[in-house]
């Protein structure tokens, strides 16, 4: 389930192997994520997704939610 953001945007990492699977995080219009606003689990997932871009997840996209 995507996290909603006050700015109305999410940074979305789509899985390269599982269609429909993605990790999404609240962000601003430029894709900036406020790390201090994420839960511990969401922060772990965010850092993981960034670390495996190109292997497990595609480059992130900013989407209006």
N, C-alpha and C positions, 0 to 999 in steps of 0.2 A: 504494500500500500504506500503510495507516495506521501511524503510529508508536505504539508501546505506551508507556504511562506507568506509573510505579510506583504511582500512585494509582488506576489502572484506568479513567481517563476520557480522552476525546478531544474536542477542539473541532473540529467539522466544518462546513466551508463547502461547501454543495451548489451545483453549477452551475445557473444559471437556464436554460441553453440546451441542455446536454448531459446527458440523464438518465443517472444512474449515475456521473457524473464529480463528484469532490469533492476538496477538500484537507482533510487532517485532521492535527491536532497534539496531542501529549500535553498534558494539563492536569490541574488539580485539579477537585474536584466543583463549584466555582463558575465554572469556565471560565478560570481563571488559567493562562497559559502561561509557563513559565520560559524566557525568551528566550535566556539564556546557555547553556541545555542543547541548543539547536537547532543543527544544522549550518548552515553559511553558506547553502547552497541552501534548506534548510527555512526559515530566517529570511527569506530573500528572498520565498519563496512565502507565508509568513504575512503579511508586511507588504503584499504585493500583494493577497492575498485581503481583508484588512481595508480596503484602499483602494478596492476595487471592489465592496463590498457594495451591493446594489441595482442594479448595472449588469451584472456578470458572475456574481456569487455571491449566494446568499441570506444573510440574517443567520445567524450561526453558532449551532449547537446543541451542547449538551454531551451526550455519550453515554457510557454505561458500555461498556467493551470487555472 
